[in-house]
Amino acid sequence: MNALTLPDIAAQAARQPLPLEWVGMRGIALPVLIEGQRLCAKADAGVSLDDGEARGIHMSRLYLALERLETQNLSAGLMREVLQAFLDSHIGLSSGAYLNIHTDLMLKRPALVSPLAGWKTYPVTLAAHLKNGMFHVELKIEVPYSSTCPCSAALARQLIQQQFVDDFANKPLQHADVLAWLGSTRGIVATPHSQRSTAQLHLHLDAATEHLSLTDFINQAEAALGTAVQTAVKRADEQAFALANGQNLMFCEDAARRLNLALRRSPGIREFHLRVIHAESLHAHDAVAESRWQREAQ
């Protein structure tokens, strides 16, 4: 018996001719290498469908082109190679190619004082497209941190002052008595409120960037904010964290400005859009600030 020829319905002309901007797949599971780490990722891969009468693209060719992401460190150059492979396999059909990589970067972080360390995850998305020879790549990272409200800190200090007056007015001050009072619940009658916060960084990278150091971007953001959330801690670390928060009061506006100044000094960034979100412990809503910056043309 002769082998049957498998039908190719996609070869038939479309009933409603119309070019499409993007046709492809979303949520493709694959491992990727980022800074030597083998991470579980999801990819979105697609191309434009410029031929309005074509029924479809060659999705299997896109899928197979992603294999090189499994063995090479992810970089802007590698993403461009994959996009070019997309286009090379769709000559006559497509002029644009698109690739998004979604994963969680894992970094081991030391405690503030003790020898402990633990892992933190940072959601990361790399998005690239290549159209008519123009290559563009963007990086999105989420960085968690702690923020303590300056207003609540000032109000707490006022209440502590008032409690001190109530407890020691018209009394001779003894060092031992004041020291004991400071260590009691009456000495800290009120505390400022803190909240877990998030910095969302959307970075437009220079197309010529070959080495992507996601860790460097994260380190710069955490250094600018000053109170990155912790992993494994002992009491000494918790105390050091309380001190860091107390000496690092900030509104969401302060956080956005710190990040803006830090990121604009970072090489490889052409422009960025950042958003900071303070999940208020006082209110049922969040406090949010956003900032943009674009490098001036040379």
N, C-alpha and C positions, 0 to 999 in steps of 0.2 A: 504494500500500500504506500502511495506517495505521501510524503510529509505534507501536512496541511499548512497553508499560508495563513498566519494569524491575521485577523482583520485589524486595520488601522483606521478607526473611525475619525481620529483627529486629522487625517489627511484630507478629509472632505472640507470643502469651503464652508465658512460660517454663514448662517442664514441672515445674520445682521452684521455686516462688515463694520468694524470699529476698532481702531488701535487701543491698546490697554497699557496703562502706565506700569503696572506690576502684576506679574503672574508667577506663582511659585509655591513654596511650602513654609509653614510655620511650625515651630516646636520640634525640630529634628533633634533627637537625642544623640549626642556625641561627646567624647572626651576631648579636652583641649589642654595645651600646655601653656601656662602663664608663669613666667619667671621661674621655670623649672618645676612648677606644681602641675600635676595631672588632675584636672578638675572635671566634674560632671557639668555639662553645659547643654543649652538648647539653642538651636540655630534657626534663623529665618533666612531663607535663600530664595531669590527671585530675579527675574529679568523683565524688561519691558517687552511687550508684544506689539511691534511696530506694524507688522503686516495685518491690516484690518480683516483680511479674509482667512487668516490662519486660525485653526480651531484651538490649538494648544502649543505648549512648549515641550521640551525634552526634560522632564523633571528628573529622570534617572541620571542624566548627565550632570545636573546640578548636585545631586546627592553624591555621586562618585567624586566630584571635584573637591568635596569637603574633606576627603580622606587625608589630605596633606596637613590639615589642622591637628591631626592626632599625633604627629611625630615631630613637628617643628614648633618652637616657641612662638606664641601669637605676637604679631607685630603688624604695624601699618603696611609694611612691604609684603608680608605674607598674605594679608587680606586683599591687597591689590592683585597679587598673583592669582588668588582664587577667583576674584571677580573677572579677571581677564580670561581665565579658563571658562567661566560661565559664557562670556561673549563669544569666545572662539568656537564653542560648541553650539552657538545659535546664530551663526553668520546668515544674514539675510532675514532674520526674524527680530533681532533685538539690537538696540543701541545703548541700553542702560542695564546695569547689573547691581544687585543690592545684597548685602549680607549683614545680619545682626547676630551677635553672640551674647547670650545671657548666661551669667554664672555667678557664683559666690567665691570671691577670693578669700582664702584663709591665711591669717597671719598670727603667729604666736607672739603674744605680748607679755613682757615681764611685769610683775607687780611693782608698785611704787617704792617699797622699802624692803620687803622680805624677798627671799630667793625664789618665790613661787612664780609660775608663768602659766598662761592658758591661751586657748585659741579664740579668735574673734573672726566672724565672717563679715564681709563687706559686699553687698550686692553690686554687681558690675555689669554694664552693657557696653559693648563696642559695636558701633553702627558705621558701615562704610558703603559708599556707592561710587560707581564708575560709569560715567556717561559722556560719550563723544570725546574720550581721552581725558576728561577732567575727573580727578580722584578727590574724594572728600571722606574724612574719618572723624567720628565723634566718640567721646568717652563719657559715660555716666557712672558716677560712684555715689554711694550713700555712706556717710560717716556718722556714727552715733557719738554723742557726747553728753555731758551733764551741764546744766546751766542753773545758776542761782540768781534769783531776782534781786536787783539792787534796791528796789523800792521796799520789798518785804524785809530786807536786811536792815534798812534804816528804821523802819517801823518797829522791828524787833529790838534794835538797840535802844530806842526811846523807851520801850516798856521795861527793859532791863534797868535803865537809868532810874525810872520812876520807882521800880521795886527796891532799888538800892536806897533811894531817898526814904521810902516808907520804912525800911528795916533799920536804917542807921541814922536817921535824922536826930539831931540833938544828943548823939551818943559819941563818946570818945572812940576813935577808930583804933582798933587793935589789929595788927598784921595777921595774927592767927585767925581772928574772927572773920576778917575779910576774905582770907584765903579759903576758909571752910565754906563761907557763903558762896564764893565763886564756883565751888565744886558741888554745890547742892542744886536741887531743882528750882529753888527760889533765885539762884544766881543766873539761871538761864530760863527765865519765865516764859520767853517766847523765842521761836526759831524762824529764820527765813525759809521760804519754800523753794525747793529745787525741783527740776523736772528732767526726765530723759528727753534729749533733743536730737534732731537729725539735720545734718547738712547734706543737701542734694546738689551735687556738682555736675554740671553739664558742660564739658570741655570740648571745644572745637580745636583739633590738633593740626599742626602744620603737616601738610601732605608729605613733606620730605622726611618726617620723623621715622627713623628706622627702629630705634629701641624704645619700647613703651615700658616705662617703669611706673606701674600702678602704685607700687609701694611708696615711691617717692611722693606722688601726689597725695596719698593718704597721710604720710608722715608730715608733710607740710601743713595739711589741714588741721591735723590733731595738735601740732605744735602751736599753730595760730590760735586755736580755741583754748588750749591749756588744760582741759578737764575731760579727756577721753574716758569713756566708760571702761571699767576694769573687768578682769576675768577672775582668776583665783586670787584670793586675798586673805591675809591674816588681820588681826585687830590693828596692828601697826600700820598696815596699808590703808585700812578704813579710816584711821585717824589722819593719815597723810592726805587722803582724798578729801576729807572734811576740811582740812586746812587749805588745800588747793582751791576748793569751791569758795571758801570764805574770802580768799585773797584774789578771786577771779570772778567777781560779780559781773553779770552782763545781761542786758536786754537782747532781744533778737536782733535789733538794729546794730548793737555792738558786734555780735557774732558775724553778721553779714559783712560789716566793714573790715573786720580782721581778716576774713577769708579773701575778700576782694584784694586787699593789699598783698597778701601772701601769694595768691595765685598769679597775679599779674607779673610777679618777679620770676615765675617759673618758666624755664625755657621749654619750647615745644608747644606752647598754648597760643593759638591765634586769637581766640575769643572765648568767652565763657558766659554762662548764665547760672547763677547759684541761687538756691533757696534754702533758708534755715527755718526749721519748724520747732517751736518750743511747745511741747505738749503740757499745757498749763496744769498745775496741781491746784491752783486757786479757782480757775474757771472750768467750765465744761467745754470750752472751745480752745483752739490753739492760737498762739501768737506766731506770725509769719513775717519774714522780711526777704526781699529778693534784690539781686544786684546783677548788672551786666557790665561787661567790659570787652573792648575790641582793640587789638593792637593797631596802631596807626600804620598806614602803608609806608614802606620805605621809599 
